[in-house]
Amino acid sequence: MSGSIDSFVNAIVASVVFSIIGMVFFGIAFLIINKVAPFSIRKEIEEDQNTALGIVIGSVIIGVAMIVSAAMHG
């Protein structure tokens, strides 16, 4: 019984660690996009209703999520 509990706790800890790492990578990716873009991403999406830019940012989020997911599964 103890082995299965240890395994479960290890899986939970690994999930939390990878979630934190994923959020850090997302933050870094978003900061890089903000620095590279010659315009304000927030203004373009919120005020100008730029749907195409919203799709691009959403794609970045999905890409980072896929990388973190692949890292979690080994």
N, CA, C and O atoms as a Tripos MOL2 file, in Angstrom:
@<TRIPOS>MOLECULE
protein
  296   295    74     0     0
PROTEIN
NO_CHARGES

@<TRIPOS>ATOM
      1 N           0.8230   -1.1950    0.0000 N.3       1 MET1
      2 CA          0.0000    0.0000    0.0000 C.3       1 MET1
      3 C           0.8610    1.2510    0.0000 C.2       1 MET1
      4 O           0.5400    2.2330   -0.6690 O.2       1 MET1
      5 N           1.9510    1.2160    0.7470 N.am      2 SER2
      6 CA          2.8200    2.3840    0.8570 C.3       2 SER2
      7 C           3.4450    2.7400   -0.4850 C.2       2 SER2
      8 O           3.6360    3.9180   -0.7870 O.2       2 SER2
      9 N           3.7660    1.7270   -1.2940 N.am      3 GLY3
     10 CA          4.3680    1.9750   -2.6050 C.3       3 GLY3
     11 C           3.4380    2.7140   -3.5390 C.2       3 GLY3
     12 O           3.8800    3.5820   -4.2930 O.2       3 GLY3
     13 N           2.1530    2.3860   -3.5040 N.am      4 SER4
     14 CA          1.2010    3.0610   -4.3830 C.3       4 SER4
     15 C           0.9560    4.4990   -3.9340 C.2       4 SER4
     16 O           0.7310    5.3800   -4.7650 O.2       4 SER4
     17 N           0.9970    4.7400   -2.6260 N.am      5 ILE5
     18 CA          0.8220    6.1050   -2.1210 C.3       5 ILE5
     19 C           2.0270    6.9530   -2.4950 C.2       5 ILE5
     20 O           1.8760    8.1030   -2.9070 O.2       5 ILE5
     21 N           3.2380    6.3850   -2.3520 N.am      6 ASP6
     22 CA          4.4450    7.1080   -2.7430 C.3       6 ASP6
     23 C           4.4260    7.4310   -4.2280 C.2       6 ASP6
     24 O           4.8080    8.5280   -4.6380 O.2       6 ASP6
     25 N           3.9850    6.4800   -5.0230 N.am      7 SER7
     26 CA          3.8960    6.6960   -6.4680 C.3       7 SER7
     27 C           2.9020    7.8060   -6.7930 C.2       7 SER7
     28 O           3.1510    8.6390   -7.6640 O.2       7 SER7
     29 N           1.7830    7.8090   -6.0920 N.am      8 PHE8
     30 CA          0.7630    8.8350   -6.3090 C.3       8 PHE8
     31 C           1.2800   10.2130   -5.9170 C.2       8 PHE8
     32 O           1.0690   11.1870   -6.6400 O.2       8 PHE8
     33 N           1.9530   10.2960   -4.7790 N.am      9 VAL9
     34 CA          2.5050   11.5700   -4.3140 C.3       9 VAL9
     35 C           3.5710   12.0650   -5.2870 C.2       9 VAL9
     36 O           3.6210   13.2550   -5.6000 O.2       9 VAL9
     37 N           4.4220   11.1600   -5.7670 N.am     10 ASN10
     38 CA          5.4430   11.5500   -6.7440 C.3      10 ASN10
     39 C           4.8090   12.0840   -8.0200 C.2      10 ASN10
     40 O           5.3040   13.0530   -8.5970 O.2      10 ASN10
     41 N           3.7230   11.4670   -8.4660 N.am     11 ALA11
     42 CA          3.0370   11.9340   -9.6720 C.3      11 ALA11
     43 C           2.4310   13.3210   -9.4570 C.2      11 ALA11
     44 O           2.4960   14.1690  -10.3480 O.2      11 ALA11
     45 N           1.8520   13.5540   -8.2970 N.am     12 ILE12
     46 CA          1.2750   14.8670   -7.9840 C.3      12 ILE12
     47 C           2.3610   15.9310   -7.9370 C.2      12 ILE12
     48 O           2.1940   17.0150   -8.4950 O.2      12 ILE12
     49 N           3.4720   15.6270   -7.2740 N.am     13 VAL13
     50 CA          4.5770   16.5860   -7.1770 C.3      13 VAL13
     51 C           5.1300   16.8930   -8.5630 C.2      13 VAL13
     52 O           5.3950   18.0530   -8.8780 O.2      13 VAL13
     53 N           5.3060   15.8740   -9.3910 N.am     14 ALA14
     54 CA          5.8110   16.0860  -10.7490 C.3      14 ALA14
     55 C           4.8470   16.9510  -11.5550 C.2      14 ALA14
     56 O           5.2840   17.8240  -12.3050 O.2      14 ALA14
     57 N           3.5590   16.7250  -11.4120 N.am     15 SER15
     58 CA          2.5680   17.5320  -12.1330 C.3      15 SER15
     59 C           2.6240   18.9920  -11.7070 C.2      15 SER15
     60 O           2.5440   19.8910  -12.5440 O.2      15 SER15
     61 N           2.7600   19.2270  -10.4090 N.am     16 VAL16
     62 CA          2.8420   20.6040   -9.9050 C.3      16 VAL16
     63 C           4.1110   21.2810  -10.4130 C.2      16 VAL16
     64 O           4.0750   22.4360  -10.8370 O.2      16 VAL16
     65 N           5.2280   20.5660  -10.3690 N.am     17 VAL17
     66 CA          6.4990   21.1350  -10.8330 C.3      17 VAL17
     67 C           6.4210   21.4710  -12.3160 C.2      17 VAL17
     68 O           6.8200   22.5620  -12.7230 O.2      17 VAL17
     69 N           5.9140   20.5510  -13.1250 N.am     18 PHE18
     70 CA          5.8100   20.8120  -14.5570 C.3      18 PHE18
     71 C           4.8120   21.9260  -14.8520 C.2      18 PHE18
     72 O           4.9950   22.6740  -15.8130 O.2      18 PHE18
     73 N           3.7710   22.0490  -14.0540 N.am     19 SER19
     74 CA          2.8210   23.1500  -14.2390 C.3      19 SER19
     75 C           3.4940   24.4900  -13.9900 C.2      19 SER19
     76 O           3.2950   25.4430  -14.7420 O.2      19 SER19
     77 N           4.2890   24.5580  -12.9350 N.am     20 ILE20
     78 CA          5.0070   25.8010  -12.6310 C.3      20 ILE20
     79 C           6.0140   26.1110  -13.7270 C.2      20 ILE20
     80 O           6.1230   27.2560  -14.1660 O.2      20 ILE20
     81 N           6.7530   25.0980  -14.1730 N.am     21 ILE21
     82 CA          7.7140   25.3040  -15.2580 C.3      21 ILE21
     83 C           6.9940   25.7580  -16.5220 C.2      21 ILE21
     84 O           7.4880   26.6340  -17.2320 O.2      21 ILE21
     85 N           5.8430   25.1790  -16.8100 N.am     22 GLY22
     86 CA          5.0690   25.5760  -17.9820 C.3      22 GLY22
     87 C           4.6200   27.0210  -17.9150 C.2      22 GLY22
     88 O           4.6690   27.7350  -18.9160 O.2      22 GLY22
     89 N           4.1800   27.4600  -16.7350 N.am     23 MET23
     90 CA          3.7660   28.8600  -16.5890 C.3      23 MET23
     91 C           4.9480   29.8050  -16.7550 C.2      23 MET23
     92 O           4.8100   30.8860  -17.3280 O.2      23 MET23
     93 N           6.1070   29.3970  -16.2540 N.am     24 VAL24
     94 CA          7.3090   30.2230  -16.4210 C.3      24 VAL24
     95 C           7.6720   30.3180  -17.9010 C.2      24 VAL24
     96 O           7.9690   31.4050  -18.3950 O.2      24 VAL24
     97 N           7.6500   29.1840  -18.6170 N.am     25 PHE25
     98 CA          7.9540   29.2090  -20.0490 C.3      25 PHE25
     99 C           6.9450   30.0500  -20.8220 C.2      25 PHE25
    100 O           7.3170   30.7680  -21.7510 O.2      25 PHE25
    101 N           5.6710   29.9660  -20.4440 N.am     26 PHE26
    102 CA          4.6700   30.7910  -21.1100 C.3      26 PHE26
    103 C           4.9540   32.2660  -20.8780 C.2      26 PHE26
    104 O           4.8710   33.0710  -21.8070 O.2      26 PHE26
    105 N           5.2890   32.6240  -19.6450 N.am     27 GLY27
    106 CA          5.6170   34.0190  -19.3410 C.3      27 GLY27
    107 C           6.8090   34.5070  -20.1390 C.2      27 GLY27
    108 O           6.8040   35.6230  -20.6590 O.2      27 GLY27
    109 N           7.8360   33.6650  -20.2360 N.am     28 ILE28
    110 CA          9.0180   34.0370  -21.0170 C.3      28 ILE28
    111 C           8.6610   34.1940  -22.4890 C.2      28 ILE28
    112 O           9.0940   35.1490  -23.1330 O.2      28 ILE28
    113 N           7.8720   33.2620  -23.0270 N.am     29 ALA29
    114 CA          7.4690   33.3530  -24.4340 C.3      29 ALA29
    115 C           6.6640   34.6210  -24.6840 C.2      29 ALA29
    116 O           6.8520   35.2860  -25.7030 O.2      29 ALA29
    117 N           5.7740   34.9580  -23.7650 N.am     30 PHE30
    118 CA          4.9560   36.1610  -23.9430 C.3      30 PHE30
    119 C           5.8170   37.4170  -23.8600 C.2      30 PHE30
    120 O           5.5950   38.3630  -24.6160 O.2      30 PHE30
    121 N           6.7980   37.4420  -22.9530 N.am     31 LEU31
    122 CA          7.7020   38.5920  -22.8630 C.3      31 LEU31
    123 C           8.5270   38.7450  -24.1390 C.2      31 LEU31
    124 O           8.7490   39.8620  -24.6060 O.2      31 LEU31
    125 N           8.9790   37.6290  -24.6990 N.am     32 ILE32
    126 CA          9.7430   37.6900  -25.9490 C.3      32 ILE32
    127 C           8.8750   38.2320  -27.0740 C.2      32 ILE32
    128 O           9.3260   39.0620  -27.8630 O.2      32 ILE32
    129 N           7.6320   37.7680  -27.1540 N.am     33 ILE33
    130 CA          6.7260   38.2650  -28.1980 C.3      33 ILE33
    131 C           6.4860   39.7560  -28.0150 C.2      33 ILE33
    132 O           6.4660   40.5020  -28.9940 O.2      33 ILE33
    133 N           6.3040   40.2020  -26.7760 N.am     34 ASN34
    134 CA          6.0980   41.6330  -26.5140 C.3      34 ASN34
    135 C           7.2990   42.4620  -26.9270 C.2      34 ASN34
    136 O           7.1410   43.5600  -27.4600 O.2      34 ASN34
    137 N           8.5090   41.9450  -26.6850 N.am     35 LYS35
    138 CA          9.7200   42.6920  -27.0390 C.3      35 LYS35
    139 C           9.9340   42.7300  -28.5510 C.2      35 LYS35
    140 O          10.4020   43.7370  -29.0820 O.2      35 LYS35
    141 N           9.6000   41.6550  -29.2440 N.am     36 VAL36
    142 CA          9.8330   41.5660  -30.6870 C.3      36 VAL36
    143 C           8.7870   42.3540  -31.4720 C.2      36 VAL36
    144 O           9.1010   42.9440  -32.5060 O.2      36 VAL36
    145 N           7.5660   42.3670  -30.9920 N.am     37 ALA37
    146 CA          6.4770   43.0380  -31.7140 C.3      37 ALA37
    147 C           6.6820   44.5580  -31.6870 C.2      37 ALA37
    148 O           6.9760   45.1290  -30.6380 O.2      37 ALA37
    149 N           6.5240   45.2020  -32.8400 N.am     38 PRO38
    150 CA          6.7050   46.6600  -32.8930 C.3      38 PRO38
    151 C           5.4670   47.4390  -32.4370 C.2      38 PRO38
    152 O           5.3980   48.6530  -32.6250 O.2      38 PRO38
    153 N           4.5000   46.7570  -31.8460 N.am     39 PHE39
    154 CA          3.2530   47.3880  -31.4180 C.3      39 PHE39
    155 C           2.8320   46.7990  -30.0830 C.2      39 PHE39
    156 O           3.4010   45.8070  -29.6300 O.2      39 PHE39
    157 N           1.8430   47.4040  -29.4580 N.am     40 SER40
    158 CA          1.3330   46.9150  -28.1830 C.3      40 SER40
    159 C           0.3480   45.7690  -28.4330 C.2      40 SER40
    160 O          -0.7050   45.9650  -29.0390 O.2      40 SER40
    161 N           0.6990   44.5960  -27.9660 N.am     41 ILE41
    162 CA         -0.1660   43.4350  -28.1650 C.3      41 ILE41
    163 C          -1.4820   43.6230  -27.4200 C.2      41 ILE41
    164 O          -2.5440   43.2950  -27.9490 O.2      41 ILE41
    165 N          -1.4220   44.1460  -26.2060 N.am     42 ARG42
    166 CA         -2.6400   44.3760  -25.4310 C.3      42 ARG42
    167 C          -3.5760   45.3280  -26.1540 C.2      42 ARG42
    168 O          -4.7780   45.0760  -26.2340 O.2      42 ARG42
    169 N          -3.0330   46.4240  -26.6810 N.am     43 LYS43
    170 CA         -3.8570   47.4030  -27.3890 C.3      43 LYS43
    171 C          -4.4630   46.7920  -28.6510 C.2      43 LYS43
    172 O          -5.6390   47.0070  -28.9470 O.2      43 LYS43
    173 N          -3.6680   46.0400  -29.3820 N.am     44 GLU44
    174 CA         -4.1540   45.4360  -30.6230 C.3      44 GLU44
    175 C          -5.3020   44.4560  -30.3660 C.2      44 GLU44
    176 O          -6.2890   44.4450  -31.1020 O.2      44 GLU44
    177 N          -5.1710   43.6440  -29.3320 N.am     45 ILE45
    178 CA         -6.1960   42.6310  -29.0750 C.3      45 ILE45
    179 C          -7.4170   43.2380  -28.3950 C.2      45 ILE45
    180 O          -8.5470   42.9810  -28.8120 O.2      45 ILE45
    181 N          -7.2040   44.0420  -27.3500 N.am     46 GLU46
    182 CA         -8.3330   44.5540  -26.5660 C.3      46 GLU46
    183 C          -9.0330   45.7330  -27.2300 C.2      46 GLU46
    184 O         -10.2560   45.7280  -27.3700 O.2      46 GLU46
    185 N          -8.2770   46.7340  -27.6350 N.am     47 GLU47
    186 CA         -8.9050   47.9570  -28.1410 C.3      47 GLU47
    187 C          -9.2330   47.8830  -29.6290 C.2      47 GLU47
    188 O         -10.3090   48.3040  -30.0530 O.2      47 GLU47
    189 N          -8.2970   47.3430  -30.4250 N.am     48 ASP48
    190 CA         -8.5050   47.3040  -31.8720 C.3      48 ASP48
    191 C          -9.2010   46.0310  -32.3380 C.2      48 ASP48
    192 O          -9.4960   45.8850  -33.5240 O.2      48 ASP48
    193 N          -9.4650   45.1070  -31.4110 N.am     49 GLN49
    194 CA        -10.1620   43.8510  -31.7240 C.3      49 GLN49
    195 C          -9.4680   43.0750  -32.8500 C.2      49 GLN49
    196 O         -10.1250   42.5880  -33.7700 O.2      49 GLN49
    197 N          -8.1460   42.9650  -32.7720 N.am     50 ASN50
    198 CA         -7.3590   42.2710  -33.7890 C.3      50 ASN50
    199 C          -7.4530   40.7610  -33.5530 C.2      50 ASN50
    200 O          -6.7130   40.1940  -32.7490 O.2      50 ASN50
    201 N          -8.3770   40.1280  -34.2700 N.am     51 THR51
    202 CA         -8.6280   38.7040  -34.1020 C.3      51 THR51
    203 C          -7.4350   37.8640  -34.5430 C.2      51 THR51
    204 O          -7.1170   36.8590  -33.9070 O.2      51 THR51
    205 N          -6.7780   38.2650  -35.6170 N.am     52 ALA52
    206 CA         -5.6380   37.4990  -36.1220 C.3      52 ALA52
    207 C          -4.5200   37.4290  -35.0820 C.2      52 ALA52
    208 O          -3.9160   36.3730  -34.8920 O.2      52 ALA52
    209 N          -4.2480   38.5250  -34.4220 N.am     53 LEU53
    210 CA         -3.2150   38.5270  -33.3880 C.3      53 LEU53
    211 C          -3.6400   37.6630  -32.2040 C.2      53 LEU53
    212 O          -2.8100   36.9870  -31.5960 O.2      53 LEU53
    213 N          -4.9150   37.6840  -31.8810 N.am     54 GLY54
    214 CA         -5.4180   36.8170  -30.8170 C.3      54 GLY54
    215 C          -5.2140   35.3460  -31.1500 C.2      54 GLY54
    216 O          -4.8870   34.5440  -30.2750 O.2      54 GLY54
    217 N          -5.4090   34.9930  -32.4210 N.am     55 ILE55
    218 CA         -5.1890   33.6120  -32.8590 C.3      55 ILE55
    219 C          -3.7110   33.2480  -32.7530 C.2      55 ILE55
    220 O          -3.3740   32.1390  -32.3390 O.2      55 ILE55
    221 N          -2.8290   34.1730  -33.1240 N.am     56 VAL56
    222 CA         -1.3870   33.9150  -33.0310 C.3      56 VAL56
    223 C          -0.9690   33.7090  -31.5740 C.2      56 VAL56
    224 O          -0.2240   32.7780  -31.2700 O.2      56 VAL56
    225 N          -1.4390   34.5640  -30.6830 N.am     57 ILE57
    226 CA         -1.1010   34.4230  -29.2620 C.3      57 ILE57
    227 C          -1.6730   33.1140  -28.7150 C.2      57 ILE57
    228 O          -1.0180   32.4320  -27.9260 O.2      57 ILE57
    229 N          -2.8830   32.7660  -29.1270 N.am     58 GLY58
    230 CA         -3.4680   31.4850  -28.7250 C.3      58 GLY58
    231 C          -2.6480   30.3080  -29.2180 C.2      58 GLY58
    232 O          -2.5120   29.3040  -28.5170 O.2      58 GLY58
    233 N          -2.0980   30.4240  -30.4230 N.am     59 SER59
    234 CA         -1.2430   29.3700  -30.9670 C.3      59 SER59
    235 C           0.0370   29.2230  -30.1560 C.2      59 SER59
    236 O           0.5230   28.1110  -29.9500 O.2      59 SER59
    237 N           0.5800   30.3410  -29.6990 N.am     60 VAL60
    238 CA          1.7730   30.2880  -28.8460 C.3      60 VAL60
    239 C           1.4370   29.5650  -27.5410 C.2      60 VAL60
    240 O           2.2210   28.7450  -27.0630 O.2      60 VAL60
    241 N           0.2840   29.8670  -26.9740 N.am     61 ILE61
    242 CA         -0.1350   29.1990  -25.7360 C.3      61 ILE61
    243 C          -0.2570   27.6920  -25.9600 C.2      61 ILE61
    244 O           0.2100   26.9050  -25.1370 O.2      61 ILE61
    245 N          -0.8740   27.2920  -27.0570 N.am     62 ILE62
    246 CA         -1.0310   25.8690  -27.3610 C.3      62 ILE62
    247 C           0.3250   25.2170  -27.5910 C.2      62 ILE62
    248 O           0.5560   24.0930  -27.1450 O.2      62 ILE62
    249 N           1.2280   25.9150  -28.2870 N.am     63 GLY63
    250 CA          2.5660   25.3740  -28.5270 C.3      63 GLY63
    251 C           3.3330   25.1380  -27.2430 C.2      63 GLY63
    252 O           3.9550   24.0890  -27.0760 O.2      63 GLY63
    253 N           3.3000   26.0930  -26.3390 N.am     64 VAL64
    254 CA          3.9840   25.9270  -25.0520 C.3      64 VAL64
    255 C           3.3370   24.7910  -24.2650 C.2      64 VAL64
    256 O           4.0330   24.0130  -23.6130 O.2      64 VAL64
    257 N           2.0170   24.6930  -24.3230 N.am     65 ALA65
    258 CA          1.3220   23.6080  -23.6200 C.3      65 ALA65
    259 C           1.7180   22.2440  -24.1800 C.2      65 ALA65
    260 O           1.8620   21.2840  -23.4240 O.2      65 ALA65
    261 N           1.8940   22.1510  -25.4960 N.am     66 MET66
    262 CA          2.3100   20.8850  -26.1040 C.3      66 MET66
    263 C           3.7290   20.5090  -25.6820 C.2      66 MET66
    264 O           4.0180   19.3350  -25.4510 O.2      66 MET66
    265 N           4.6100   21.4980  -25.5810 N.am     67 ILE67
    266 CA          5.9810   21.2320  -25.1550 C.3      67 ILE67
    267 C           6.0020   20.7420  -23.7090 C.2      67 ILE67
    268 O           6.6930   19.7740  -23.3880 O.2      67 ILE67
    269 N           5.2520   21.4050  -22.8440 N.am     68 VAL68
    270 CA          5.2040   20.9920  -21.4370 C.3      68 VAL68
    271 C           4.5790   19.6070  -21.3120 C.2      68 VAL68
    272 O           5.0400   18.7870  -20.5180 O.2      68 VAL68
    273 N           3.5380   19.3430  -22.0870 N.am     69 SER69
    274 CA          2.8900   18.0350  -22.0530 C.3      69 SER69
    275 C           3.8480   16.9330  -22.4980 C.2      69 SER69
    276 O           3.8970   15.8640  -21.8890 O.2      69 SER69
    277 N           4.6070   17.1950  -23.5600 N.am     70 ALA70
    278 CA          5.5780   16.2050  -24.0290 C.3      70 ALA70
    279 C           6.6700   15.9740  -22.9870 C.2      70 ALA70
    280 O           7.1360   14.8470  -22.8140 O.2      70 ALA70
    281 N           7.0760   17.0270  -22.2970 N.am     71 ALA71
    282 CA          8.0960   16.8820  -21.2550 C.3      71 ALA71
    283 C           7.5600   16.0690  -20.0800 C.2      71 ALA71
    284 O           8.3020   15.3010  -19.4680 O.2      71 ALA71
    285 N           6.2830   16.2300  -19.7640 N.am     72 MET72
    286 CA          5.6900   15.4850  -18.6520 C.3      72 MET72
    287 C           5.6070   13.9910  -18.9510 C.2      72 MET72
    288 O           5.7740   13.1610  -18.0580 O.2      72 MET72
    289 N           5.3500   13.6590  -20.2090 N.am     73 HIS73
    290 CA          5.1810   12.2500  -20.5730 C.3      73 HIS73
    291 C           6.5050   11.5640  -20.8690 C.2      73 HIS73
    292 O           6.5550   10.3490  -21.0630 O.2      73 HIS73
    293 N           7.5710   12.3430  -20.9020 N.am     74 GLY74
    294 CA          8.8970   11.7480  -21.0680 C.3      74 GLY74
    295 C           9.2340   11.6180  -22.4660 C.2      74 GLY74
    296 O          10.3170   11.1350  -22.7970 O.2      74 GLY74
@<TRIPOS>BOND
     1     1     2 1
     2     2     3 1
     3     3     4 2
     4     3     5 am
     5     5     6 1
     6     6     7 1
     7     7     8 2
     8     7     9 am
     9     9    10 1
    10    10    11 1
    11    11    12 2
    12    11    13 am
    13    13    14 1
    14    14    15 1
    15    15    16 2
    16    15    17 am
    17    17    18 1
    18    18    19 1
    19    19    20 2
    20    19    21 am
    21    21    22 1
    22    22    23 1
    23    23    24 2
    24    23    25 am
    25    25    26 1
    26    26    27 1
    27    27    28 2
    28    27    29 am
    29    29    30 1
    30    30    31 1
    31    31    32 2
    32    31    33 am
    33    33    34 1
    34    34    35 1
    35    35    36 2
    36    35    37 am
    37    37    38 1
    38    38    39 1
    39    39    40 2
    40    39    41 am
    41    41    42 1
    42    42    43 1
    43    43    44 2
    44    43    45 am
    45    45    46 1
    46    46    47 1
    47    47    48 2
    48    47    49 am
    49    49    50 1
    50    50    51 1
    51    51    52 2
    52    51    53 am
    53    53    54 1
    54    54    55 1
    55    55    56 2
    56    55    57 am
    57    57    58 1
    58    58    59 1
    59    59    60 2
    60    59    61 am
    61    61    62 1
    62    62    63 1
    63    63    64 2
    64    63    65 am
    65    65    66 1
    66    66    67 1
    67    67    68 2
    68    67    69 am
    69    69    70 1
    70    70    71 1
    71    71    72 2
    72    71    73 am
    73    73    74 1
    74    74    75 1
    75    75    76 2
    76    75    77 am
    77    77    78 1
    78    78    79 1
    79    79    80 2
    80    79    81 am
    81    81    82 1
    82    82    83 1
    83    83    84 2
    84    83    85 am
    85    85    86 1
    86    86    87 1
    87    87    88 2
    88    87    89 am
    89    89    90 1
    90    90    91 1
    91    91    92 2
    92    91    93 am
    93    93    94 1
    94    94    95 1
    95    95    96 2
    96    95    97 am
    97    97    98 1
    98    98    99 1
    99    99   100 2
   100    99   101 am
   101   101   102 1
   102   102   103 1
   103   103   104 2
   104   103   105 am
   105   105   106 1
   106   106   107 1
   107   107   108 2
   108   107   109 am
   109   109   110 1
   110   110   111 1
   111   111   112 2
   112   111   113 am
   113   113   114 1
   114   114   115 1
   115   115   116 2
   116   115   117 am
   117   117   118 1
   118   118   119 1
   119   119   120 2
   120   119   121 am
   121   121   122 1
   122   122   123 1
   123   123   124 2
   124   123   125 am
   125   125   126 1
   126   126   127 1
   127   127   128 2
   128   127   129 am
   129   129   130 1
   130   130   131 1
   131   131   132 2
   132   131   133 am
   133   133   134 1
   134   134   135 1
   135   135   136 2
   136   135   137 am
   137   137   138 1
   138   138   139 1
   139   139   140 2
   140   139   141 am
   141   141   142 1
   142   142   143 1
   143   143   144 2
   144   143   145 am
   145   145   146 1
   146   146   147 1
   147   147   148 2
   148   147   149 am
   149   149   150 1
   150   150   151 1
   151   151   152 2
   152   151   153 am
   153   153   154 1
   154   154   155 1
   155   155   156 2
   156   155   157 am
   157   157   158 1
   158   158   159 1
   159   159   160 2
   160   159   161 am
   161   161   162 1
   162   162   163 1
   163   163   164 2
   164   163   165 am
   165   165   166 1
   166   166   167 1
   167   167   168 2
   168   167   169 am
   169   169   170 1
   170   170   171 1
   171   171   172 2
   172   171   173 am
   173   173   174 1
   174   174   175 1
   175   175   176 2
   176   175   177 am
   177   177   178 1
   178   178   179 1
   179   179   180 2
   180   179   181 am
   181   181   182 1
   182   182   183 1
   183   183   184 2
   184   183   185 am
   185   185   186 1
   186   186   187 1
   187   187   188 2
   188   187   189 am
   189   189   190 1
   190   190   191 1
   191   191   192 2
   192   191   193 am
   193   193   194 1
   194   194   195 1
   195   195   196 2
   196   195   197 am
   197   197   198 1
   198   198   199 1
   199   199   200 2
   200   199   201 am
   201   201   202 1
   202   202   203 1
   203   203   204 2
   204   203   205 am
   205   205   206 1
   206   206   207 1
   207   207   208 2
   208   207   209 am
   209   209   210 1
   210   210   211 1
   211   211   212 2
   212   211   213 am
   213   213   214 1
   214   214   215 1
   215   215   216 2
   216   215   217 am
   217   217   218 1
   218   218   219 1
   219   219   220 2
   220   219   221 am
   221   221   222 1
   222   222   223 1
   223   223   224 2
   224   223   225 am
   225   225   226 1
   226   226   227 1
   227   227   228 2
   228   227   229 am
   229   229   230 1
   230   230   231 1
   231   231   232 2
   232   231   233 am
   233   233   234 1
   234   234   235 1
   235   235   236 2
   236   235   237 am
   237   237   238 1
   238   238   239 1
   239   239   240 2
   240   239   241 am
   241   241   242 1
   242   242   243 1
   243   243   244 2
   244   243   245 am
   245   245   246 1
   246   246   247 1
   247   247   248 2
   248   247   249 am
   249   249   250 1
   250   250   251 1
   251   251   252 2
   252   251   253 am
   253   253   254 1
   254   254   255 1
   255   255   256 2
   256   255   257 am
   257   257   258 1
   258   258   259 1
   259   259   260 2
   260   259   261 am
   261   261   262 1
   262   262   263 1
   263   263   264 2
   264   263   265 am
   265   265   266 1
   266   266   267 1
   267   267   268 2
   268   267   269 am
   269   269   270 1
   270   270   271 1
   271   271   272 2
   272   271   273 am
   273   273   274 1
   274   274   275 1
   275   275   276 2
   276   275   277 am
   277   277   278 1
   278   278   279 1
   279   279   280 2
   280   279   281 am
   281   281   282 1
   282   282   283 1
   283   283   284 2
   284   283   285 am
   285   285   286 1
   286   286   287 1
   287   287   288 2
   288   287   289 am
   289   289   290 1
   290   290   291 1
   291   291   292 2
   292   291   293 am
   293   293   294 1
   294   294   295 1
   295   295   296 2
@<TRIPOS>SUBSTRUCTURE
     1 MET1         2 RESIDUE 1 A MET
     2 SER2         6 RESIDUE 1 A SER
     3 GLY3        10 RESIDUE 1 A GLY
     4 SER4        14 RESIDUE 1 A SER
     5 ILE5        18 RESIDUE 1 A ILE
     6 ASP6        22 RESIDUE 1 A ASP
     7 SER7        26 RESIDUE 1 A SER
     8 PHE8        30 RESIDUE 1 A PHE
     9 VAL9        34 RESIDUE 1 A VAL
    10 ASN10       38 RESIDUE 1 A ASN
    11 ALA11       42 RESIDUE 1 A ALA
    12 ILE12       46 RESIDUE 1 A ILE
    13 VAL13       50 RESIDUE 1 A VAL
    14 ALA14       54 RESIDUE 1 A ALA
    15 SER15       58 RESIDUE 1 A SER
    16 VAL16       62 RESIDUE 1 A VAL
    17 VAL17       66 RESIDUE 1 A VAL
    18 PHE18       70 RESIDUE 1 A PHE
    19 SER19       74 RESIDUE 1 A SER
    20 ILE20       78 RESIDUE 1 A ILE
    21 ILE21       82 RESIDUE 1 A ILE
    22 GLY22       86 RESIDUE 1 A GLY
    23 MET23       90 RESIDUE 1 A MET
    24 VAL24       94 RESIDUE 1 A VAL
    25 PHE25       98 RESIDUE 1 A PHE
    26 PHE26      102 RESIDUE 1 A PHE
    27 GLY27      106 RESIDUE 1 A GLY
    28 ILE28      110 RESIDUE 1 A ILE
    29 ALA29      114 RESIDUE 1 A ALA
    30 PHE30      118 RESIDUE 1 A PHE
    31 LEU31      122 RESIDUE 1 A LEU
    32 ILE32      126 RESIDUE 1 A ILE
    33 ILE33      130 RESIDUE 1 A ILE
    34 ASN34      134 RESIDUE 1 A ASN
    35 LYS35      138 RESIDUE 1 A LYS
    36 VAL36      142 RESIDUE 1 A VAL
    37 ALA37      146 RESIDUE 1 A ALA
    38 PRO38      150 RESIDUE 1 A PRO
    39 PHE39      154 RESIDUE 1 A PHE
    40 SER40      158 RESIDUE 1 A SER
    41 ILE41      162 RESIDUE 1 A ILE
    42 ARG42      166 RESIDUE 1 A ARG
    43 LYS43      170 RESIDUE 1 A LYS
    44 GLU44      174 RESIDUE 1 A GLU
    45 ILE45      178 RESIDUE 1 A ILE
    46 GLU46      182 RESIDUE 1 A GLU
    47 GLU47      186 RESIDUE 1 A GLU
    48 ASP48      190 RESIDUE 1 A ASP
    49 GLN49      194 RESIDUE 1 A GLN
    50 ASN50      198 RESIDUE 1 A ASN
    51 THR51      202 RESIDUE 1 A THR
    52 ALA52      206 RESIDUE 1 A ALA
    53 LEU53      210 RESIDUE 1 A LEU
    54 GLY54      214 RESIDUE 1 A GLY
    55 ILE55      218 RESIDUE 1 A ILE
    56 VAL56      222 RESIDUE 1 A VAL
    57 ILE57      226 RESIDUE 1 A ILE
    58 GLY58      230 RESIDUE 1 A GLY
    59 SER59      234 RESIDUE 1 A SER
    60 VAL60      238 RESIDUE 1 A VAL
    61 ILE61      242 RESIDUE 1 A ILE
    62 ILE62      246 RESIDUE 1 A ILE
    63 GLY63      250 RESIDUE 1 A GLY
    64 VAL64      254 RESIDUE 1 A VAL
    65 ALA65      258 RESIDUE 1 A ALA
    66 MET66      262 RESIDUE 1 A MET
    67 ILE67      266 RESIDUE 1 A ILE
    68 VAL68      270 RESIDUE 1 A VAL
    69 SER69      274 RESIDUE 1 A SER
    70 ALA70      278 RESIDUE 1 A ALA
    71 ALA71      282 RESIDUE 1 A ALA
    72 MET72      286 RESIDUE 1 A MET
    73 HIS73      290 RESIDUE 1 A HIS
    74 GLY74      294 RESIDUE 1 A GLY
